[in-house]
């Protein structure tokens, strides 16, 4: 499959966070972006119906980002027109005791979408090479056996992820991974906006500011993860996130282009079924 190229992280391991854009190259027209998104949402709804009817592929969308980058809003806006029966959204937070008693891919694997459906992971197994890499002290609570080498654990996990995603792709799961790349300055503005607006206070957590102090370490972790795991089978897209309207259009366009590349179609009707339909019509019209 030839995945769309805008903002696609290269497959050669040469990705650099420093060169990744957080803003569009040119000024944007908010009204025009909203019109574009509306059209893309309509196209996505139609493509999802064919995906469901054809029942050969599943689409998995993975969203990773720093706090306040706009994951929830983007998921809601881009998928607002999709039939709820054809989509499943799972948000992954701090692992439970049960999840920690399994390998780090278990909790996401059991939530994979079946063929014909779109699955959305709001955060994912990538937390294990992002948050846990920034806070290696979390490893002590994962009941890891002594044979696991803490010196090579990140490379080992990248390898596990690559094998996992290759396996999924070979079995009909189309993966698209989005890093919503918000700047540190824009994150600060959004945090302050949450504090200023009472109706947004619930979105704010003092822990968000504490994590902000590890910004540079997070950028290093993102760079390593994207370099190690962007592949033709499971590409990463580093989407500028400072302009939410622009970001949503880019995400929607990539999803639509990818689904179009699958050459989706409604199932063809056999001669036997066509005959049955004719008989059903005759019976209905004779009532």
C-alpha positions as CSV (number, residue, x, y, z in Angstrom):
1,X,0.0,0.0,0.0
2,X,1.3,3.5,-0.9
3,X,0.4,5.5,2.3
4,X,-0.2,9.2,2.0
5,X,3.0,11.3,2.3
6,X,2.1,14.6,3.9
7,X,3.8,14.7,7.3
8,X,4.6,11.0,7.1
9,X,7.6,10.0,9.2
10,X,10.3,8.5,6.9
11,X,11.0,4.8,7.1
12,X,14.8,5.2,7.0
13,X,15.3,6.2,10.7
14,X,16.2,9.8,9.9
15,X,13.3,11.5,11.6
16,X,14.1,14.6,13.8
17,X,11.7,16.2,16.2
18,X,13.6,19.5,15.8
19,X,12.6,19.5,12.1
20,X,9.0,18.5,12.7
21,X,6.5,21.4,12.3
22,X,4.1,22.4,15.0
23,X,2.4,25.0,12.8
24,X,1.3,25.0,9.1
25,X,3.8,26.6,6.7
26,X,1.3,29.3,5.7
27,X,-1.6,31.2,7.3
28,X,-4.8,29.3,7.3
29,X,-8.4,30.2,6.6
30,X,-10.5,28.8,9.5
31,X,-13.8,28.9,7.6
32,X,-12.3,27.1,4.6
33,X,-10.7,24.5,6.9
34,X,-14.1,23.8,8.5
35,X,-15.6,23.3,5.1
36,X,-12.8,20.9,4.1
37,X,-13.3,18.9,7.3
38,X,-17.1,18.7,6.7
39,X,-16.5,17.3,3.2
40,X,-13.9,14.8,4.5
41,X,-16.1,13.7,7.3
42,X,-18.8,12.9,4.7
43,X,-16.3,11.0,2.6
44,X,-15.1,9.1,5.6
45,X,-18.6,8.0,6.5
46,X,-19.2,6.6,3.0
47,X,-15.9,4.8,3.0
48,X,-16.5,3.3,6.4
49,X,-19.8,1.8,5.1
50,X,-17.9,0.1,2.3
51,X,-15.2,-1.0,4.8
52,X,-17.9,-2.6,6.9
53,X,-19.8,-4.2,4.0
54,X,-16.6,-5.6,2.4
55,X,-15.5,-7.0,5.8
56,X,-11.9,-7.7,4.7
57,X,-9.9,-5.0,6.5
58,X,-9.9,-3.3,9.9
59,X,-8.5,0.2,10.3
60,X,-6.6,1.0,13.4
61,X,-5.9,4.7,14.3
62,X,-3.4,5.3,17.0
63,X,-3.1,8.8,18.6
64,X,-0.2,9.9,20.7
65,X,0.6,13.4,21.9
66,X,1.6,15.6,24.8
67,X,-1.2,16.8,27.1
68,X,-3.4,19.5,25.5
69,X,-2.4,18.6,22.0
70,X,-6.0,17.9,21.1
71,X,-6.4,14.1,20.8
72,X,-9.9,13.9,22.1
73,X,-11.2,16.8,20.0
74,X,-9.6,15.5,16.9
75,X,-11.0,12.0,17.3
76,X,-14.4,13.5,17.9
77,X,-14.3,15.9,15.0
78,X,-12.8,13.6,12.4
79,X,-15.1,10.6,13.2
80,X,-18.3,12.6,14.0
81,X,-20.1,11.3,10.9
82,X,-19.1,7.6,11.1
83,X,-21.8,5.1,12.0
84,X,-21.2,4.3,15.7
85,X,-21.8,0.6,15.0
86,X,-18.7,0.7,12.8
87,X,-16.2,2.3,15.2
88,X,-14.7,1.6,18.6
89,X,-12.7,4.1,20.6
90,X,-10.5,2.9,23.5
91,X,-8.6,5.2,25.8
92,X,-5.6,3.8,27.6
93,X,-4.6,5.3,30.9
94,X,-2.4,4.0,33.8
95,X,-2.2,0.1,33.6
96,X,-4.3,-1.9,36.0
97,X,-2.9,-4.6,38.2
98,X,-4.4,-7.2,35.8
99,X,-2.7,-5.5,32.8
100,X,0.6,-5.3,34.6
101,X,0.5,-9.1,35.0
102,X,0.6,-9.5,31.2
103,X,3.1,-8.4,28.5
104,X,2.9,-4.8,27.5
105,X,1.0,-5.5,24.3
106,X,-1.8,-7.5,25.9
107,X,-4.2,-4.8,26.9
108,X,-4.2,-3.2,23.5
109,X,-4.3,-6.5,21.6
110,X,-7.5,-7.5,23.3
111,X,-9.1,-4.3,22.1
112,X,-8.1,-4.5,18.4
113,X,-11.0,-3.8,15.9
114,X,-12.4,-6.7,14.0
115,X,-12.6,-6.7,10.2
116,X,-15.0,-4.1,8.8
117,X,-14.5,-1.7,11.7
118,X,-12.5,1.3,12.6
119,X,-10.6,1.1,15.9
120,X,-9.2,4.1,17.7
121,X,-6.5,4.0,20.4
122,X,-6.3,7.2,22.4
123,X,-2.8,6.4,23.6
124,X,-1.6,2.9,23.2
125,X,1.2,0.4,23.7
126,X,3.5,3.3,22.8
127,X,3.1,4.6,26.3
128,X,5.6,1.8,27.2
129,X,8.4,3.5,25.3
130,X,7.3,7.1,26.0
131,X,6.0,7.7,29.5
132,X,7.8,4.7,30.9
133,X,11.0,5.7,29.2
134,X,10.8,9.2,30.7
135,X,10.0,7.6,34.0
136,X,12.0,4.3,34.1
137,X,11.0,4.0,37.8
138,X,7.7,2.7,36.6
139,X,9.4,-0.5,35.4
140,X,9.7,-1.6,39.1
141,X,5.9,-2.0,39.2
142,X,5.7,-4.2,36.1
143,X,6.7,-7.5,37.6
144,X,9.3,-8.0,34.9
145,X,11.3,-11.3,35.1
146,X,15.1,-11.0,35.8
147,X,16.0,-12.1,32.3
148,X,14.7,-8.8,30.9
149,X,17.7,-6.6,30.4
150,X,17.0,-3.0,31.6
151,X,19.9,-1.8,29.4
152,X,18.3,-3.0,26.2
153,X,14.6,-2.9,27.1
154,X,13.7,0.0,24.9
155,X,15.3,-1.5,21.8
156,X,13.7,-4.8,22.7
157,X,10.3,-3.1,23.0
158,X,10.7,-1.3,19.6
159,X,11.5,-4.7,18.1
160,X,8.4,-6.3,19.7
161,X,6.2,-3.4,18.4
162,X,7.6,-3.7,14.9
163,X,6.9,-7.5,14.8
164,X,3.4,-6.9,16.3
165,X,2.5,-4.3,13.7
166,X,3.9,-6.3,10.8
167,X,1.8,-9.3,12.0
168,X,-1.3,-7.1,12.2
169,X,-0.7,-5.6,8.7
170,X,-0.3,-9.1,7.2
171,X,-3.7,-10.0,8.6
172,X,-5.7,-7.2,7.3
173,X,-5.3,-4.5,9.9
174,X,-4.4,-1.1,8.3
175,X,-2.5,1.0,10.8
176,X,-2.2,4.7,10.8
177,X,-0.3,6.3,13.7
178,X,-0.6,10.0,14.5
179,X,1.7,12.1,16.7
180,X,-0.1,15.4,17.3
181,X,2.9,17.7,17.6
182,X,2.0,20.6,19.8
183,X,4.7,23.2,20.8
184,X,5.6,23.9,24.4
185,X,4.4,27.5,24.1
186,X,1.0,26.4,22.7
187,X,0.6,23.8,25.4
188,X,1.2,26.6,28.0
189,X,-1.5,28.7,26.4
190,X,-4.0,25.8,26.5
191,X,-3.2,25.0,30.1
192,X,-3.8,28.6,31.1
193,X,-7.1,28.6,29.1
194,X,-8.2,25.6,31.0
195,X,-7.5,27.4,34.3
196,X,-9.2,30.6,33.1
197,X,-12.5,28.9,32.0
198,X,-14.5,27.2,34.8
199,X,-16.2,24.9,32.4
200,X,-12.7,23.6,31.3
201,X,-11.2,23.2,34.8
202,X,-12.1,19.5,34.8
203,X,-9.6,19.0,32.0
204,X,-6.7,20.4,34.0
205,X,-4.5,18.4,36.3
206,X,-1.6,19.6,38.4
207,X,0.2,16.5,37.2
208,X,0.1,17.9,33.7
209,X,2.4,20.8,34.7
210,X,4.7,18.3,36.5
211,X,5.1,16.3,33.3
212,X,5.8,19.5,31.4
213,X,9.0,19.7,33.3
214,X,10.2,16.6,31.4
215,X,9.5,18.1,28.0
216,X,12.9,17.5,26.5
217,X,13.0,13.9,27.7
218,X,9.6,13.4,26.1
219,X,10.8,14.8,22.8
220,X,13.8,12.5,22.9
221,X,11.4,9.6,23.6
222,X,9.1,10.5,20.7
223,X,11.9,11.0,18.3
224,X,13.3,7.5,19.1
225,X,9.9,5.8,19.0
226,X,9.0,7.4,15.6
227,X,12.4,6.7,14.1
228,X,12.3,3.1,15.2
229,X,8.7,2.2,14.4
230,X,7.6,4.1,11.3
231,X,7.3,1.6,8.5
232,X,5.4,1.0,5.3
233,X,3.2,-1.4,7.2
234,X,2.5,1.0,10.1
235,X,3.5,4.6,9.2
236,X,3.7,7.5,11.7
237,X,2.5,10.9,10.8
238,X,3.9,13.9,12.7
239,X,0.9,16.4,12.4
240,X,1.3,20.1,13.3
241,X,-1.0,20.6,16.3
242,X,-0.8,24.2,17.2
243,X,-3.7,25.0,14.8
244,X,-6.5,22.6,15.7
245,X,-8.6,23.1,12.6
246,X,-5.6,22.5,10.3
247,X,-4.6,19.4,12.3
248,X,-8.0,17.9,12.0
249,X,-8.1,18.4,8.3
250,X,-4.7,16.8,7.9
251,X,-5.7,13.7,10.0
252,X,-9.0,13.3,8.1
253,X,-7.4,13.7,4.7
254,X,-4.8,11.0,5.5
255,X,-7.5,8.6,6.7
256,X,-9.7,9.2,3.7
257,X,-6.7,8.8,1.2
258,X,-5.7,5.6,2.9
259,X,-9.2,4.1,2.8
260,X,-9.5,5.1,-0.9
261,X,-6.2,3.3,-1.6
262,X,-7.8,0.0,-0.4
263,X,-10.2,0.0,-3.4
264,X,-13.1,-0.7,-1.2
265,X,-16.4,-1.9,-2.8
266,X,-19.7,-3.3,-1.8
267,X,-20.0,-7.0,-2.1
268,X,-21.3,-8.2,-5.5
269,X,-24.6,-10.0,-5.7
270,X,-24.7,-13.5,-7.1
271,X,-27.2,-14.7,-9.7
272,X,-28.9,-16.9,-7.0
273,X,-29.2,-13.9,-4.6
274,X,-30.5,-11.7,-7.5
275,X,-33.2,-14.3,-8.1
276,X,-34.1,-14.4,-4.4
277,X,-34.4,-10.6,-4.4
278,X,-36.7,-10.7,-7.4
279,X,-38.9,-13.2,-5.6
280,X,-38.8,-11.1,-2.4
281,X,-39.9,-8.0,-4.5
282,X,-42.7,-10.0,-6.0
283,X,-44.0,-11.1,-2.6
284,X,-43.8,-7.6,-1.2
285,X,-45.5,-6.0,-4.1
286,X,-48.3,-8.5,-4.0
287,X,-49.3,-7.8,-0.4
